[in-house]
């Protein structure tokens, strides 16, 4: 198969690196398990896989594993000349290309930051917390 998977996880908060390390292993493994489905319907499978791994993170160690920490994720799946991007948080996927002899960049995802319209409210409604300033993660 002519395909590739690129993943970037950026832990935040105290022990956020442990959450990102968990996702580094869990997401590619989960996608490999459903390879045929991924090739047939990348958007649905990427979406479902991220949700399933998120649930595992939230349940790990009785919920204490991701207490006051987490990770952003940027997942790019390429099949032939088409790519799909699954993104959460403020990590961004960018594609470089050449146009008229100059190297250009095109954003493939949109940063989801707490100051974006409606995002803080969504986070709080889901039981999350938004803190001001940078933490230790």
C-alpha positions as CSV (number, residue, x, y, z in Angstrom):
1,X,0.0,0.0,0.0
2,X,1.2,3.5,-0.8
3,X,0.4,5.1,2.6
4,X,2.0,6.8,5.5
5,X,1.1,7.9,9.0
6,X,2.6,10.9,10.8
7,X,1.7,11.8,14.4
8,X,2.7,14.6,16.7
9,X,1.6,14.7,20.4
10,X,2.5,17.6,22.7
11,X,1.8,16.9,26.4
12,X,0.7,19.7,28.6
13,X,0.2,20.1,32.3
14,X,1.9,18.1,35.0
15,X,2.7,14.6,33.6
16,X,1.4,15.6,30.2
17,X,4.4,13.9,28.6
18,X,3.0,10.6,29.9
19,X,-0.3,11.2,28.2
20,X,1.5,12.0,24.9
21,X,3.7,8.9,25.3
22,X,0.6,6.8,25.8
23,X,-1.0,8.2,22.6
24,X,2.2,7.8,20.6
25,X,1.9,4.0,21.2
26,X,-1.9,3.6,21.3
27,X,-3.1,5.6,18.2
28,X,-0.7,4.0,15.6
29,X,-1.4,0.6,17.1
30,X,-5.1,1.1,17.0
31,X,-5.0,2.3,13.4
32,X,-2.9,-0.6,12.3
33,X,-5.5,-3.0,13.8
34,X,-8.1,-1.5,11.5
35,X,-6.0,-1.0,8.5
36,X,-8.5,-2.2,5.9
37,X,-11.2,0.1,7.4
38,X,-8.8,3.0,7.5
39,X,-8.0,2.6,3.8
40,X,-11.8,2.5,3.0
41,X,-13.0,5.4,5.2
42,X,-10.1,7.5,6.6
43,X,-12.2,10.3,8.1
44,X,-14.5,8.1,10.1
45,X,-11.7,5.7,11.3
46,X,-9.4,8.6,12.3
47,X,-12.3,10.2,14.2
48,X,-13.4,7.0,15.9
49,X,-9.8,6.0,16.8
50,X,-9.0,9.3,18.5
51,X,-12.3,9.1,20.5
52,X,-11.5,5.5,21.6
53,X,-8.0,6.4,22.7
54,X,-9.2,9.5,24.5
55,X,-11.7,7.3,26.5
56,X,-8.8,5.0,27.4
57,X,-6.7,7.9,28.6
58,X,-9.5,9.2,30.7
59,X,-10.2,5.8,32.3
60,X,-6.5,4.8,32.8
61,X,-5.6,4.4,36.5
62,X,-9.1,5.1,37.6
63,X,-9.1,8.5,36.0
64,X,-6.0,9.8,37.8
65,X,-3.6,9.3,34.8
66,X,-4.8,12.4,32.9
67,X,-5.8,14.5,36.0
68,X,-4.9,18.1,35.2
69,X,-2.9,17.2,32.1
70,X,-3.3,16.0,28.5
71,X,-1.9,16.2,25.1
72,X,-2.6,17.9,21.8
73,X,-2.6,15.6,18.7
74,X,-2.0,16.1,15.1
75,X,-2.4,12.9,13.0
76,X,-1.8,12.9,9.2
77,X,-2.7,9.9,7.2
78,X,-1.5,9.8,3.6
79,X,-2.9,7.4,1.0
80,X,-1.5,7.9,-2.5
81,X,-1.7,11.6,-3.2
82,X,-4.5,12.3,-0.7
83,X,-4.1,13.2,3.0
84,X,-6.5,13.4,5.9
85,X,-5.7,15.3,9.1
86,X,-7.1,14.7,12.6
87,X,-6.2,17.5,15.0
88,X,-7.0,18.4,18.6
89,X,-5.5,21.2,20.6
90,X,-3.1,23.8,19.2
91,X,-0.6,21.6,17.3
92,X,-0.8,22.3,13.6
93,X,-0.1,20.3,10.4
94,X,1.5,22.2,7.6
95,X,2.3,21.1,4.1
96,X,5.2,22.5,2.1
97,X,5.0,22.9,-1.6
98,X,6.7,24.7,-4.5
99,X,5.0,27.4,-6.5
100,X,6.7,29.3,-9.3
101,X,10.1,28.3,-7.8
102,X,9.3,29.4,-4.3
103,X,8.7,27.2,-1.3
104,X,5.3,27.9,0.3
105,X,3.4,26.5,3.3
106,X,-0.3,25.6,3.6
107,X,-2.0,24.9,6.9
108,X,-3.7,21.6,6.9
109,X,-5.4,22.0,10.3
110,X,-6.8,24.8,12.5
111,X,-5.5,25.4,16.1
112,X,-8.1,24.8,18.8
113,X,-7.2,27.2,21.5
114,X,-9.2,28.1,24.6
115,X,-9.5,31.7,23.4
116,X,-11.2,30.7,20.1
117,X,-14.9,31.5,20.0
118,X,-16.8,28.8,21.9
119,X,-13.8,26.7,22.7
120,X,-13.5,27.6,26.3
121,X,-17.2,27.0,26.8
122,X,-16.9,23.6,25.1
123,X,-14.0,22.6,27.4
124,X,-15.7,23.7,30.6
125,X,-19.0,22.0,29.5
126,X,-17.0,18.8,29.0
127,X,-15.7,19.0,32.6
128,X,-12.3,20.4,31.6
129,X,-10.4,23.2,33.0
130,X,-8.8,26.3,31.4
131,X,-5.9,27.9,33.2
132,X,-4.3,31.3,32.4
133,X,-0.6,31.3,31.4
134,X,1.8,28.4,30.8
135,X,2.1,25.5,33.2
136,X,4.8,23.0,33.7
137,X,4.0,21.0,30.5
